Amino acid sequence: MHSNFKEIHIGSVILKITQEKEIEEQRISKFLNKSTDEIEKMYESKDMSTELLLLWSKLLEYDFFRLYTHHLVLYSSTYSAKNRLENKKESKIPRFKKNIYTVEIIEFVLELIKTGEKSISEIIKEYNIPKTTIHRWVQKYQKQNDTKL
């Protein structure tokens, strides 16, 4: 099953990782300086402050911000070709390259293709990933699977 980068419910993701890592409530409460009731509300929350999310990231040793980065790479129109040209203007704010696809994004896209949930042309259109990049991923993934047999 692949992660859903489109609809992020950060509280449920935090709860899942907390359970997987078997972190005790007392440790969480002490680290975050929050009551058990406040922590339960966080698990139910779709979003939270960046300061709090940073604390959770440190406590659970997991980069929760990357979920949002994946969302931006896959769903934001900011990465359209037109905007890439406009972004070449000189600016004092930091610019990040879009073309750094993480393993999670590659696996997500390949899973969509493998399950037939989306065709390659649908992925190209919806996520603005170049055709050659997707084909390279498919070939590489196929070779890795063939080697494992």
C-alpha positions as CSV (number, residue, x, y, z in Angstrom):
1,M,0.0,0.0,0.0
2,H,1.3,3.4,-0.9
3,S,1.2,6.6,1.2
4,N,-1.4,9.2,0.4
5,F,0.5,12.4,-0.3
6,K,-2.6,14.2,-1.4
7,E,-4.6,14.1,1.8
8,I,-2.3,14.4,4.8
9,H,-3.8,13.9,8.2
10,I,-0.7,14.6,10.3
11,G,-2.2,13.5,13.6
12,S,-3.0,10.0,12.4
13,V,0.4,9.7,10.8
14,I,2.0,10.8,14.2
15,L,-0.1,8.3,16.0
16,K,0.8,5.4,13.7
17,I,4.5,6.1,14.0
18,T,4.2,6.5,17.8
19,Q,2.6,3.1,18.0
20,E,5.1,1.5,15.6
21,K,8.0,2.9,17.7
22,E,6.2,2.0,21.0
23,I,6.9,5.4,22.6
24,E,5.5,5.6,26.1
25,E,2.8,8.3,26.7
26,Q,4.8,9.6,29.7
27,R,7.9,10.2,27.6
28,I,5.8,12.0,24.9
29,S,4.0,14.1,27.5
30,K,7.3,15.1,29.2
31,F,9.1,15.8,25.9
32,L,6.2,17.9,24.4
33,N,5.3,19.4,27.8
34,K,1.7,18.5,27.1
35,S,-1.0,16.6,29.0
36,T,-2.3,13.2,27.8
37,D,-5.6,14.8,26.7
38,E,-3.7,17.4,24.6
39,I,-1.7,14.7,23.0
40,E,-4.9,12.7,22.1
41,K,-6.2,15.9,20.5
42,M,-3.1,16.1,18.4
43,Y,-3.6,12.6,17.1
44,E,-7.1,13.6,16.0
45,S,-5.8,16.9,14.4
46,K,-5.5,17.2,10.6
47,D,-2.8,19.9,11.1
48,M,-0.7,21.5,13.7
49,S,1.9,24.3,14.2
50,T,5.3,23.9,12.7
51,E,6.9,24.3,16.1
52,L,4.9,21.3,17.4
53,L,5.5,19.3,14.3
54,L,9.3,19.9,14.7
55,L,9.1,18.6,18.2
56,W,7.3,15.5,17.1
57,S,9.9,15.0,14.3
58,K,12.7,15.2,16.9
59,L,11.0,12.9,19.3
60,L,10.0,10.2,16.8
61,E,13.1,10.7,14.6
62,Y,10.9,11.1,11.5
63,D,10.8,14.0,9.1
64,F,7.1,14.9,9.0
65,F,7.8,17.9,6.9
66,R,8.8,15.6,4.1
67,L,5.2,14.5,3.7
68,Y,4.3,18.1,2.8
69,T,7.3,18.4,0.5
70,H,6.1,15.2,-1.4
71,H,2.7,16.8,-1.7
72,L,4.2,20.0,-3.2
73,V,6.3,18.0,-5.7
74,L,3.3,15.9,-6.8
75,Y,0.4,18.3,-6.6
76,S,1.5,21.9,-6.6
77,S,1.1,24.0,-9.8
78,T,4.1,26.0,-8.6
79,Y,6.2,23.5,-10.3
80,S,4.8,24.1,-13.8
81,A,7.1,24.9,-16.7
82,K,5.9,28.5,-16.8
83,N,6.7,29.0,-13.1
84,R,10.1,27.4,-13.4
85,L,11.0,30.0,-16.0
86,E,9.7,32.8,-13.8
87,N,11.6,31.4,-10.8
88,K,14.9,32.0,-12.5
89,K,14.6,35.7,-11.7
90,E,17.0,36.8,-9.0
91,S,15.6,36.5,-5.5
92,K,16.9,36.7,-2.0
93,I,14.7,33.8,-0.8
94,P,16.1,30.3,-1.0
95,R,15.0,28.2,-4.1
96,F,14.8,24.5,-4.0
97,K,15.1,22.1,-7.0
98,K,12.0,20.3,-7.9
99,N,13.7,17.5,-9.7
100,I,14.9,15.7,-6.6
101,Y,12.4,12.9,-6.5
102,T,12.7,10.8,-3.3
103,V,12.4,7.1,-3.1
104,E,9.0,7.4,-1.6
105,I,7.7,9.5,-4.5
106,I,9.2,7.0,-7.0
107,E,7.6,4.1,-5.2
108,F,4.3,6.0,-5.0
109,V,4.3,6.6,-8.8
110,L,5.4,3.1,-9.7
111,E,2.7,1.6,-7.4
112,L,0.0,3.7,-9.2
113,I,1.3,2.2,-12.5
114,K,1.6,-1.3,-11.2
115,T,-1.9,-1.4,-9.7
116,G,-3.4,0.2,-12.8
117,E,-4.8,3.1,-10.7
118,K,-3.2,5.6,-13.2
119,S,-1.6,5.2,-16.6
120,I,1.7,6.7,-17.4
121,S,0.1,9.5,-19.4
122,E,-2.2,10.3,-16.5
123,I,0.7,10.6,-14.2
124,I,2.6,12.8,-16.6
125,K,-0.4,15.1,-16.9
126,E,-1.4,15.1,-13.2
127,Y,2.0,15.3,-11.5
128,N,4.0,17.0,-14.3
129,I,6.7,14.4,-14.2
130,P,8.6,14.1,-17.5
131,K,7.8,11.1,-19.6
132,T,11.5,10.1,-19.9
133,T,11.8,10.2,-16.1
134,I,8.9,7.8,-15.6
135,H,10.1,5.4,-18.2
136,R,13.6,5.4,-16.6
137,W,12.0,4.5,-13.3
138,V,9.9,1.8,-14.8
139,Q,12.9,0.2,-16.6
140,K,15.1,0.4,-13.5
141,Y,12.3,-1.0,-11.3
142,Q,11.7,-3.9,-13.8
143,K,15.5,-4.7,-13.8
144,Q,15.6,-4.8,-10.0
145,N,12.6,-7.2,-9.9
146,D,14.1,-9.4,-12.7
147,T,17.3,-9.7,-10.7
148,K,15.5,-10.7,-7.5
149,L,13.8,-13.7,-9.2
